[in-house]
Structure formats: C-alpha cells, structure tokens
C-alpha cells in the first residue's frame, strides 16, 4: 500500500460513520398495512433529514400500545435481536412515547430511543437559522425532554455535535440536569417574549398592505414557489423542513404591492409543544389576508396532506381565511389520456394506471374553497402565468377591502412597510 493510500485509509477509518436506525409503528384498528407503510416512509424521510440511515421497519398490529414498552414483548425481543446483530444506533417510533415507555425501552434496548415528536424537534433544532426560531425550538425541546430524562439524556449541551450524541454519567446526574433544564426554560421564555415584542412591532408596521402566506405540508415546493414569484434565492431542497424560519418578501404584480411570506411546513402529528412555541411565527399565517395552500399532487397521500394542513390551520385559528389552492408538481403526475388513447390501451390489454382527472379535481375543490385551484409545476415554470393571474386576482380582492377607492393606475410607496 502506498503512502497516499495509507493516508486515505487512515482518514476513512477516523471519519465519523453515519448513524443507523430502525423504525417502529403500530397498525391500529381501522388502518391498513399499506397506510402504515406510507407513514413509515415519511418517518424514514425524517430520519434521513436528521442524518441517520434507516435499516429496517418494524410493524405490529395492536388495538392500543403496550403501557410499558409500546410494542408487545415478542416484538420487542425481535427488535432487540435485530439491533444487537446489526449494531443499530437508535430506534425511532412513529408515535409519541410516554416518559415511562421511553425509560423502559432504553433500559431494554440499550440504544438511543426517539419518538416522532423528539425526532421532529431535533430536525427543527438543526434547521433553525434565526434567533427567534432557535429560541422557539429549544424551548419546545426542553419542555418535551424534561419529564423524559434518563441516563441516556444527560449532558444535553453535548448534543449539538452530531445526529445524536447522548451518553450519560448515571442516574445521580438526572436531577441536576432537570434543574438546569428548568432554569433554561425560564430564560428561554423570557428571551422569546422580548423577541415576540419586536415581531409584533414589525407586523404593526405592515398594516395597510395585503399580506399573503404560503402554507402547506412539508416538502411540497413552497420555497421554490416563493423564489419563482419574488426572484430571490431562499433555500429549497428535497428535504423535510428545509424551511423553518418564516421569510417575508415584498412583491408587486400589476401595480399592486403585497407581502408574501414562506412559513414552516406542516406534518402529521406536529408536536404540540412546537405549535405552542412557534406561536409568533405562526402569526404570519394568522394575520395573513390570503393563504396560498401549496399541495404536492404527485404524492399518493396528497388528500391526507390537505386534511392535515386544514386541521392545523383550524387549530391555530386560521381555518376560515380566503385560500388559493395550488396543486404543484403536475409534471410528476401521469396525464389523463384521451378517450382514443384509453381505447388503444384497452385493445392492447395494457395494465390500467391511476390517473388524476384535473377537471374533476378542480370543480371539487372550487366548490370547497370558492376559488378555482391552480395546477402547476414550480420547478420548471409550468403554468406559472396562470398562477400569477390567480394570485393577483385574489390579492386585488383583499387590496380593495383596504383601499375601496383604489385605481389600477396607482402605485403605493413600499418603503413605508419595512422589510424582513
């Protein structure tokens, strides 16, 4: 082996290895195995976003979780055998675990245990950029961890170094950690109140201009759409929660100025602590005049995603706002063939595919929202002009509520509204 090869080998041997995980979900009554597998696929995507690799997915059909270990004893033995054989670093559950379940599982499995909420909180902590977002996530995380501390959760300040670097010195340190966390929670609440006061001042300065908020399930293309409309360069990547911080930009279309905000994506079972801590960020949605709900129509569960967003909006008090529905990523959906093409496929006995009838879908959702939805592909600009036309039409409606005597030739001075 050459000197150069030995040097490369040494670097390879000392490089940090990607942590591995197994995923666990219960199939409850009324759920299908296929539905739960889709949930696990999303959990796997979350795991990848955190920086770990999924090795295996375990499922068990139970009417309700085992009070002690969430899964039954037989399934727990199966999981334990797998993680021992393959030296797995962590086990991630698709539901939330009680403090006692988490303690029992860590004692039994001898590896790090995540539940869904903690996984999302850690991802948010890694993705947050602004002081406000970081403070909000840290507060939510500490509130969630406080009743769940075990030997594996001590020395919390050392967790910033990797995917999850938990390691403990023993039970005697847990009470010390709890006291430290309570102190940090108090400090973070005080800091967050100060930041929220500044945010309220900024939002008050935006009165007199239409405010539009992009909402939707995570990873549906909101940031890509934001970049398209504002011609900016906001982070947009194929990862869950690529955007955690709220971003506000000024836009002028057809002489109408408005503020467009890109907000954090929603997801199934979004942790309650996170919703509470993100109150000020979610004010961008609550105080918006118009919501643009972006949907990834190429996802097989897009209708479930719409329901999740609707429920979350209702939960934060924004469910009754005017809404423009945007079905994004139509370039990834097979187009409905013509009657002639359908007949040719039948003659050739080709396997029937699942197609989406855009016309039927459009009528159904226009009936629900009162506004015709838009079908587009933000990534490549398909139907972007149709989206612009629909957006400005709805913005004008809101603008006229503020300025009933507005003339189309008028241009409002944007400098008075500040910028974020």
C-alpha positions as CSV (number, residue, x, y, z in Angstrom):
1,X,0.0,0.0,0.0
2,X,1.4,3.4,-1.0
3,X,1.9,6.3,1.4
4,X,-1.0,8.1,-0.2
5,X,-3.3,5.1,0.1
6,X,-2.4,4.6,3.7
7,X,-3.2,8.3,4.4
8,X,-6.6,7.9,2.7
9,X,-7.3,4.7,4.6
10,X,-6.5,6.4,7.9
11,X,-8.8,9.3,7.1
12,X,-11.6,6.8,6.2
13,X,-11.1,4.9,9.4
14,X,-11.3,8.0,11.6
15,X,-14.2,9.7,9.7
16,X,-17.5,9.7,11.7
17,X,-19.8,6.9,10.5
18,X,-23.4,7.6,9.6
19,X,-25.7,6.5,12.4
20,X,-28.2,3.8,11.7
21,X,-31.8,3.4,12.9
22,X,-34.8,1.0,12.8
23,X,-38.3,2.3,12.7
24,X,-41.3,1.0,14.6
25,X,-45.0,1.6,14.1
26,X,-48.3,0.1,15.3
27,X,-51.1,-0.8,12.9
28,X,-54.2,0.4,14.8
29,X,-57.8,-0.7,14.2
30,X,-59.1,0.9,11.1
31,X,-55.7,1.3,9.5
32,X,-54.4,-0.7,6.6
33,X,-50.8,-2.1,6.4
34,X,-50.3,0.0,3.2
35,X,-51.3,3.2,5.0
36,X,-48.9,2.5,7.9
37,X,-46.1,1.7,5.4
38,X,-46.7,5.2,3.9
39,X,-46.4,6.7,7.4
40,X,-43.1,4.8,7.9
41,X,-41.8,6.0,4.5
42,X,-42.4,9.6,5.8
43,X,-40.7,8.7,9.1
44,X,-37.7,7.3,7.1
45,X,-37.5,10.6,5.2
46,X,-37.5,12.4,8.6
47,X,-34.7,10.1,9.8
48,X,-32.7,10.8,6.6
49,X,-33.2,14.6,7.2
50,X,-31.8,14.1,10.7
51,X,-28.7,12.5,9.2
52,X,-29.3,8.8,10.0
53,X,-29.8,5.8,7.8
54,X,-32.9,3.5,8.1
55,X,-32.0,-0.2,8.1
56,X,-35.4,-1.8,8.8
57,X,-39.1,-1.0,9.5
58,X,-41.0,-3.0,12.2
59,X,-44.8,-3.1,12.4
60,X,-47.2,-4.7,14.8
61,X,-50.9,-4.9,14.8
62,X,-52.2,-3.9,18.2
63,X,-55.5,-2.3,19.3
64,X,-53.6,0.0,21.7
65,X,-49.9,0.5,22.6
66,X,-48.5,-1.6,25.4
67,X,-48.4,0.6,28.5
68,X,-44.9,-0.5,29.5
69,X,-43.0,-0.8,26.2
70,X,-45.4,0.4,23.5
71,X,-45.0,-2.9,21.5
72,X,-45.7,-6.4,22.7
73,X,-43.0,-8.5,24.4
74,X,-42.5,-10.7,21.4
75,X,-42.0,-7.8,19.0
76,X,-39.6,-6.1,21.5
77,X,-37.4,-9.3,21.5
78,X,-37.4,-9.2,17.7
79,X,-36.3,-5.6,17.6
80,X,-33.7,-6.2,20.3
81,X,-32.2,-9.2,18.4
82,X,-32.0,-7.1,15.2
83,X,-30.3,-4.1,16.7
84,X,-27.8,-6.3,18.6
85,X,-26.9,-8.3,15.4
86,X,-26.6,-5.2,13.2
87,X,-25.2,-2.9,15.9
88,X,-28.0,-0.3,15.3
89,X,-27.6,3.1,16.9
90,X,-31.2,4.1,17.6
91,X,-34.8,3.0,17.5
92,X,-37.4,5.6,16.2
93,X,-41.1,5.2,17.0
94,X,-43.8,6.7,14.7
95,X,-45.9,7.7,17.7
96,X,-45.1,9.6,20.9
97,X,-43.9,7.6,23.9
98,X,-44.8,8.3,27.5
99,X,-41.9,9.1,29.8
100,X,-42.1,5.7,31.4
101,X,-42.2,3.9,28.0
102,X,-39.1,5.8,26.9
103,X,-37.2,4.9,30.1
104,X,-38.3,1.2,29.8
105,X,-37.3,1.0,26.2
106,X,-33.9,2.5,26.7
107,X,-33.3,0.1,29.6
108,X,-34.3,-2.9,27.5
109,X,-32.7,-2.0,24.1
110,X,-29.6,-0.2,25.4
111,X,-29.6,2.2,22.5
112,X,-31.0,5.7,21.9
113,X,-34.8,5.9,21.6
114,X,-36.6,8.6,19.7
115,X,-40.3,9.1,19.3
116,X,-41.8,11.1,16.5
117,X,-42.0,14.4,18.3
118,X,-38.5,14.3,19.5
119,X,-37.2,13.4,16.0
120,X,-39.0,16.5,14.6
121,X,-37.8,18.7,17.4
122,X,-34.2,17.7,16.7
123,X,-34.6,18.3,13.0
124,X,-36.1,21.8,13.7
125,X,-33.1,22.5,16.0
126,X,-30.7,21.7,13.3
127,X,-32.6,23.7,10.6
128,X,-33.4,26.8,12.6
129,X,-31.4,29.9,11.5
130,X,-32.8,33.0,13.2
131,X,-32.6,33.8,16.9
132,X,-36.4,33.5,17.2
133,X,-36.6,30.1,15.5
134,X,-33.7,28.7,17.6
135,X,-35.2,30.0,20.8
136,X,-38.7,28.6,19.9
137,X,-37.3,25.1,19.1
138,X,-35.0,25.0,22.1
139,X,-37.9,25.9,24.4
140,X,-40.2,23.2,22.9
141,X,-37.4,20.6,23.0
142,X,-36.5,21.2,26.7
143,X,-40.2,21.2,27.7
144,X,-40.6,17.9,25.9
145,X,-37.4,16.3,27.4
146,X,-37.9,17.4,31.0
147,X,-40.2,14.5,32.0
148,X,-38.3,12.0,29.8
149,X,-34.8,12.3,31.2
150,X,-32.9,9.0,31.7
151,X,-29.2,8.2,31.9
152,X,-29.1,8.5,28.1
153,X,-30.4,12.1,28.1
154,X,-27.7,13.6,30.4
155,X,-25.1,16.2,29.3
156,X,-27.6,17.9,26.9
157,X,-25.2,20.6,25.8
158,X,-23.0,17.9,24.1
159,X,-25.9,17.0,21.7
160,X,-25.1,19.6,19.2
161,X,-22.1,17.7,17.7
162,X,-23.8,15.0,15.7
163,X,-27.0,13.2,14.8
164,X,-27.5,12.4,18.5
165,X,-24.6,12.1,20.9
166,X,-26.4,11.2,24.0
167,X,-24.3,9.5,26.7
168,X,-24.8,9.6,30.4
169,X,-22.8,9.6,33.6
170,X,-25.5,7.9,35.7
171,X,-28.8,8.4,37.5
172,X,-27.4,10.8,40.1
173,X,-26.9,13.5,37.4
174,X,-30.5,13.4,36.2
175,X,-31.8,15.6,39.0
176,X,-29.1,18.1,38.3
177,X,-30.0,18.1,34.6
178,X,-33.7,18.6,35.4
179,X,-32.8,21.7,37.5
180,X,-30.6,23.0,34.7
181,X,-33.4,22.4,32.1
182,X,-36.0,24.2,34.3
183,X,-33.6,27.2,34.5
184,X,-33.1,27.2,30.8
185,X,-36.8,27.0,30.1
186,X,-37.4,30.1,32.3
187,X,-34.6,32.0,30.5
188,X,-35.8,30.9,27.0
189,X,-39.4,32.1,27.8
190,X,-38.1,35.5,28.9
191,X,-35.9,35.8,25.7
192,X,-38.8,34.7,23.5
193,X,-41.2,37.3,24.9
194,X,-38.6,40.0,24.1
195,X,-38.3,38.7,20.5
196,X,-42.1,38.4,20.1
197,X,-42.4,42.1,21.1
198,X,-40.0,43.1,18.3
199,X,-42.0,40.9,15.9
200,X,-45.3,42.5,16.9
201,X,-43.8,45.9,16.3
202,X,-42.7,44.8,12.8
203,X,-46.1,43.3,12.0
204,X,-47.9,46.5,13.1
205,X,-45.8,48.4,10.6
206,X,-47.2,46.3,7.8
207,X,-50.8,47.5,8.2
208,X,-52.2,49.0,5.0
209,X,-50.7,46.3,2.7
210,X,-52.1,42.9,1.7
211,X,-50.4,40.0,3.4
212,X,-50.2,36.6,1.7
213,X,-48.8,33.5,3.4
214,X,-47.7,30.3,1.7
215,X,-48.8,27.2,3.7
216,X,-48.8,23.5,3.1
217,X,-47.4,20.2,4.1
218,X,-43.6,20.0,4.4
219,X,-41.6,19.5,1.2
220,X,-44.4,20.4,-1.3
221,X,-42.4,23.2,-3.0
222,X,-43.4,26.4,-1.1
223,X,-39.9,27.8,-1.1
224,X,-39.5,27.0,-4.8
225,X,-42.7,28.9,-5.5
226,X,-41.5,31.8,-3.3
227,X,-38.3,32.0,-5.3
228,X,-40.3,32.0,-8.5
229,X,-42.6,34.9,-7.5
230,X,-40.1,37.0,-5.6
231,X,-37.0,36.2,-7.8
232,X,-35.0,35.6,-4.6
233,X,-32.9,32.6,-3.6
234,X,-34.5,31.0,-0.5
235,X,-33.2,27.5,0.4
236,X,-35.3,25.0,-1.4
237,X,-34.2,21.3,-1.3
238,X,-35.8,17.9,-1.3
239,X,-35.8,17.5,2.5
240,X,-38.5,17.8,5.1
241,X,-38.5,21.1,6.9
242,X,-35.9,22.7,4.6
243,X,-37.5,26.0,5.8
244,X,-38.1,26.5,9.5
245,X,-37.7,30.3,9.7
246,X,-40.5,32.5,8.3
247,X,-39.4,34.6,5.4
248,X,-41.2,37.8,4.2
249,X,-40.7,39.5,0.9
250,X,-42.2,42.4,-0.9
251,X,-43.9,41.7,-4.3
252,X,-45.6,44.0,-6.8
253,X,-47.8,42.5,-9.5
254,X,-49.9,44.7,-11.8
255,X,-49.1,47.8,-9.6
256,X,-50.5,46.0,-6.5
257,X,-47.9,45.7,-3.7
258,X,-48.3,42.9,-1.2
259,X,-46.1,41.0,1.3
260,X,-45.5,37.3,0.6
261,X,-44.3,35.0,3.5
262,X,-42.9,31.5,3.3
263,X,-43.8,29.6,6.5
264,X,-42.7,26.3,8.1
265,X,-44.4,23.2,6.5
266,X,-46.9,21.2,8.5
267,X,-46.8,17.5,9.0
268,X,-48.8,14.7,10.6
269,X,-48.7,14.7,14.4
270,X,-46.8,18.0,14.6
271,X,-45.6,18.2,18.3
272,X,-48.0,20.3,20.4
273,X,-45.1,22.0,22.2
274,X,-43.7,23.0,18.8
275,X,-47.0,24.6,17.8
276,X,-47.2,26.5,21.1
277,X,-43.6,27.7,20.9
278,X,-44.0,28.8,17.2
279,X,-46.9,31.0,18.1
280,X,-45.2,34.2,16.9
281,X,-44.0,32.6,13.7
282,X,-47.5,31.2,13.0
283,X,-48.8,34.8,13.5
284,X,-47.7,35.3,9.9
285,X,-50.4,32.8,8.9
286,X,-53.0,34.0,11.5
287,X,-52.6,37.6,10.4
288,X,-52.5,37.0,6.7
289,X,-55.3,38.3,4.4
290,X,-54.9,35.4,2.0
291,X,-53.4,31.9,2.3
292,X,-51.9,30.1,-0.7
293,X,-52.1,26.4,0.1
294,X,-49.5,24.5,-1.9
295,X,-50.1,20.8,-2.4
296,X,-47.8,18.1,-3.9
297,X,-50.2,16.5,-6.2
298,X,-47.7,13.8,-7.1
299,X,-47.7,12.4,-3.6
300,X,-50.2,9.4,-3.3
301,X,-51.4,10.8,0.1
302,X,-51.9,14.4,-1.1
303,X,-55.6,14.4,0.1
304,X,-54.4,13.3,3.6
305,X,-51.9,16.2,3.5
306,X,-54.6,18.7,2.6
307,X,-56.6,17.4,5.6
308,X,-53.6,17.7,7.9
309,X,-53.0,21.3,6.8
310,X,-56.6,22.2,7.2
311,X,-56.8,20.7,10.7
312,X,-53.6,22.6,11.7
313,X,-54.9,25.8,10.4
314,X,-58.1,25.3,12.4
315,X,-56.0,24.6,15.5
316,X,-54.2,27.9,15.2
317,X,-57.3,29.9,14.4
318,X,-56.7,30.5,10.7
319,X,-59.0,27.9,9.1
320,X,-61.6,30.4,7.8
321,X,-59.2,32.6,5.8
322,X,-59.6,33.0,2.0
323,X,-57.5,30.4,0.3
324,X,-56.0,29.8,-3.1
325,X,-55.2,26.1,-3.6
326,X,-52.1,25.4,-5.7
327,X,-51.6,21.8,-6.9
328,X,-47.8,21.7,-7.5
329,X,-45.6,19.1,-9.3
330,X,-48.1,18.2,-12.0
331,X,-45.1,17.3,-14.2
332,X,-44.7,14.2,-12.0
333,X,-48.3,13.0,-12.4
334,X,-49.4,10.9,-15.4
335,X,-51.8,12.9,-17.5
336,X,-55.3,11.6,-18.1
337,X,-55.3,10.0,-21.6
338,X,-57.9,10.9,-24.2
339,X,-60.8,8.5,-24.9
340,X,-59.0,7.3,-28.1
341,X,-55.8,6.6,-26.0
342,X,-57.9,4.8,-23.4
343,X,-59.4,2.6,-26.1
344,X,-56.0,1.8,-27.5
345,X,-54.7,0.8,-24.1
346,X,-57.7,-1.5,-23.6
347,X,-57.2,-3.1,-27.0
348,X,-53.6,-3.8,-26.2
349,X,-54.7,-5.1,-22.7
350,X,-52.2,-2.8,-21.0
351,X,-52.3,-2.5,-17.3
352,X,-54.6,0.3,-16.1
353,X,-52.8,3.1,-14.3
354,X,-54.1,5.5,-11.7
355,X,-54.8,8.9,-13.3
356,X,-55.9,12.2,-11.8
357,X,-58.7,14.0,-13.6
358,X,-57.7,17.6,-13.1
359,X,-61.1,19.0,-14.3
360,X,-62.9,16.9,-11.8
361,X,-60.5,17.8,-9.0
362,X,-60.7,21.5,-9.9
363,X,-64.5,21.5,-9.7
364,X,-64.5,19.6,-6.4
365,X,-62.0,22.0,-4.6
366,X,-63.5,25.2,-6.1
367,X,-66.8,24.1,-4.5
368,X,-65.0,23.7,-1.2
369,X,-62.9,26.9,-1.2
370,X,-64.9,29.2,-3.6
371,X,-61.7,29.9,-5.6
372,X,-60.6,27.8,-8.6
373,X,-57.4,25.9,-7.9
374,X,-54.2,26.2,-9.9
375,X,-52.3,23.3,-11.4
376,X,-48.6,24.0,-12.0
377,X,-45.0,22.8,-11.7
378,X,-43.0,25.5,-9.9
379,X,-39.7,23.7,-10.5
380,X,-39.9,24.1,-14.3
381,X,-42.3,27.0,-14.5
382,X,-45.3,25.1,-16.0
383,X,-48.4,27.2,-15.7
384,X,-46.6,29.9,-13.7
385,X,-48.5,32.7,-15.6
386,X,-51.8,31.1,-14.7
387,X,-50.7,31.1,-11.0
388,X,-49.7,34.7,-11.2
389,X,-53.0,35.7,-12.7
390,X,-55.0,33.8,-10.0
391,X,-52.8,35.2,-7.2
392,X,-53.1,38.8,-8.3
393,X,-56.9,38.4,-8.8
394,X,-57.2,37.3,-5.1
395,X,-54.8,39.9,-3.9
396,X,-56.8,42.6,-5.6
397,X,-59.9,41.5,-3.7
398,X,-58.1,41.9,-0.4
399,X,-56.5,45.2,-1.6
400,X,-59.9,46.6,-2.3
401,X,-61.0,45.9,1.2
402,X,-58.2,48.1,2.5
403,X,-58.5,50.7,-0.3
404,X,-62.1,50.7,-1.6
405,X,-61.4,53.6,-4.0
406,X,-58.2,52.1,-5.4
407,X,-57.4,52.9,-9.0
408,X,-55.4,50.5,-11.1
409,X,-53.0,53.2,-12.2
410,X,-52.0,53.9,-8.6
411,X,-48.7,52.6,-7.2
412,X,-48.3,52.5,-3.4
413,X,-44.9,53.5,-2.0
414,X,-43.5,50.3,-0.5
415,X,-40.8,52.0,1.7
416,X,-43.4,52.7,4.4
417,X,-43.9,49.0,5.1
418,X,-40.3,48.0,6.0
419,X,-38.7,44.7,5.0
420,X,-37.8,41.4,6.7
